Amino acid sequence: MRVGVLTGGGDCPGLNAVIRAIVRKGVQEYDYDFIGFRDGWRGPLEGDTVPLDIPAVRGILPRGGTILGSSRTNPLKAENGIRRVKENLAEFEVDALIVIGGEDTLGVATTLADDEYGINCVGVPKTIDNDLSATDYTFGFDTAVNIATEAIDRLHTTAESHMRALVVEVMGRHAGWIALHSGLAGGANVILIPEQRFDVDQVCAWVESRFKIRYAPIVVVAEGAMPKDGDVVLKDGTLDSFGHVRLSGVGEWLAKEIEKRTGKEARTTVLGHIQRGGTPSAFDRWLATRFGLHAIDAVRDGDFGKMVALRGTDIVRVPLAAATAHIKTVDPSLYAEASVFFG
Ligand code: F6P
C-alpha cells in the first residue's frame, strides 16, 4: 500500500506533527510506503513529490510550518485538473491520499472522493481559525490563541503607561474564535467578531468608560469583523484561487475612528502571520498527533471519504462532506457571555 500525503491552504502549527504520526504508525505498524506531495493540491496536479519515510519525519514534532509546503492551488479550477490529479496519482502508484487542510483543501477532497472520481481520500482538519464544522477543535487554534493572548498581555502594560487605546487585530475570516478566546483570556475590554456587526459609537463608549476609571482599553478585533453600516475592510482587491479576498485593515480603520470620535490616542497592532508561525502548543501537538494516528487507521480500514474529528476527547470519523458543509461560527450566547467584560 502506498499512501500520499499533502498539506494545503494556510499553514498552521501542528502540520508536521500530523505528518510524523501518519508516517510513524503507517511504517511501523502497517508496513506502508509514503510519498509526500509538495504545496497542497499543486503536488498531485503537477506530479511534484518528496520522499516521505521515517528519517524524513525525525525531529519535526515541535516544528511549525509544514515539511511538505502548502499552497492554495485549486485543481478544480485548473485546466483538466481532475484528470491530471488522477493520472499523477496512478503514475506514482498511490492507493490512498491523506489530505490535511481546511475548508477549501478538504472541499476539493470531498469532490475527488465521491463516486464519480473515486479517489481514496481521508481528511485531517486544520486551521487556526477553528471554523470547521464536525470537529470540536482544529489543531493550530490553541497555539494561535496563546500567541494572541501573550500579545494582549504585553499590550496591556504599554497601553497603561501611555494611557492609549490599543486595538489588536487577529485572524478570523468568517469566525471570531481566536478573537473571543484570546480576548477573554487576555482581559480585553472590547471583542469584535465577524458574526456580529459592531456599532462604532458603542465601541467608543466602552473605550471612554475604561479611560474614566484610569485604565487603558484593549480592543480585540477579528480581521473579518464589520461595522453595522459598512463592509468588511480589505487589504486589496486580489482573490486567491478559491475566490477569497485578502483581509486586514479593520484594526487601523477602527483606531482612526476611535481617535476621531473620542479625541484619545488609539494605535493598532496587527498580529497577522505571527499567529500561524512557530512551534505548536502542547495541546496542538497532542491533537495533531492523534489525528495523524487515526487518519492512517482510516486508510487501513479502507474507510475513505471520511475526515477524522475531535468529539469531546474521542477521535471519530465523519463524512468529508459534513466537515465542509458549513462554517462553524461563534454562537451568539457565547459572545454574550463575554460582554460582561466590555467597557
Ligand atoms: O485560513 C486561515 C487564515 O488564517 C485566515 O484567518 C486568514 O484570512 C487567512 O488564513 C490568511 O492567509 P494568507 O495570508 O496565507 O492568505
Residues whose N, C-alpha, C, O or C-beta is under 5 A from the ligand:
A	BS01	F6P	G10 D129 M171 G172 R173 L247
